[in-house]
Amino acid sequence: MITLDDVQAARARLDGVAFHTPPIALPRRKNEPHVWFKPENLQPIGAFKIRGAYNRIAAIPEAQRAAGVIAYSSGNHAQGVAYAARLLNIPAVIVMPNNAPAVKIAATRAYGANVVLYDPATESREVVAARLMEGKAWTLVPPFNDPYVIAGQGIIGLEIFEDLPEVDLILVPVGGGGLISGIAAAIKSLKPSVRVIGVEPELANDAQRSLHDGHIVTITQAEAVRTIADGVRTLSVGDLTLAHLQRFVDDILTVNEAEIRKATRRLILRSKLVAEPAGALPFAAYLYHRDQLPQARTIVLIVSGGNIDPALLAQLIRR
């Protein structure tokens, strides 16, 4: 389990690398809650993943760095690892599914990583990575189930508390659980009364089921790809992230595909925040499931990323 000291150490490592993203207010009517977006889509790679990826890689002992790193990801973690490795002058190999958004594959390559594509219908990314690592001294940089990765994402919790100490409720997208684990661990250490709620697609609700059932629930690749929110198509949480969910997270809600699409479109057109569908999950929960949320006067919605496929962006805007 990570501690506040771990998150503070991560913040020191990331000084000058990741932005302290500013809260952006959602216009409100009288007597409505104060709602703020935390725009992690404004990070250098367009997503929060730079925080955990850089913290993990920067913690690798100097003697091991030259061998390089390897990671697997559908997109944003891939970019975070590639970007961090370039900053630290470390070779990087990234295993990505061949159905990942082309914009994310192209960006990962542009940051200098060697991208290896695989077919998720027939192969497991973990197995592909393990095969590539045979005989190599590469360091694996996991996408979420790692204490350094979780601590890096936890910096967001520190920033929220510094900018909005009156915060009552934080809504966070959930894939593998690294983001919500870090935020919840940090904010609960600073202000235990804050409620932290995860938001997941109905069609890929493995984290919700894992939290409610008390053990890791795994979904299939065929189930995961049904959601438009490609950034959270993780098949299961990890043992470390589940432990954090059980200790620090109050609940996980789900939203349907129509709600995700409408929330993404509204973020782009009304709030002028280019968000990918995964980044719009908390806004969808706020818009369409407010009756399931605890009472709060100050709410923060994490916009986790903005690396949306251009064709999907055009489709959403036309609608």
Summary of the structure (lengths in Angstrom):
residues: 319
radius of gyration: 18.1
end to end distance: 44.1
largest distance: 63.4
contacts: 1232
relative contact order: 0.16
helix: 48%
strand: 16%
